[in-house]
Amino acid sequence: QGAPVTTVIGDADRMKSILAGASPVTFSIPPMLQGV
């Protein structure tokens, strides 16, 4: 039962890393400016 929990935590950390890496790119090019 411990393995699935560890996998979920690992996936969560992975998603955080992906979101953290994508956030600067997303915020550096605001959608509003793209619309203009």
JOLIN-V317433 format. One record per residue. N is the residue number from 1. NEAR is the number of other C-alpha atoms within 12 Angstrom. D_LAST is the distance of its C-alpha to the last C-alpha in Angstrom with 2 decimals. Layout:
n = (N/N)
near = (NEAR/NEAR)
d_last = (D_LAST/D_LAST)
//
This chain:
n = (1/2/3/4/5/6/7/8/9/10/11/12/13/14/15/16/17/18/19/20/21/22/23/24/25/26/27/28/29/30/31/32/33/34/35/36)
near = (7/8/9/10/11/12/13/14/14/14/14/15/14/14/15/14/14/14/15/15/14/14/15/13/13/15/15/13/14/13/11/10/10/10/7/7)
d_last = (51.80/50.48/48.79/46.25/45.29/44.82/42.68/40.43/40.09/39.37/36.65/35.12/35.18/33.67/30.75/30.30/30.25/27.68/25.39/26.06/25.21/21.98/20.76/20.14/18.06/16.00/15.56/14.97/11.67/10.22/8.78/6.47/5.03/5.39/3.79/0.00)
//
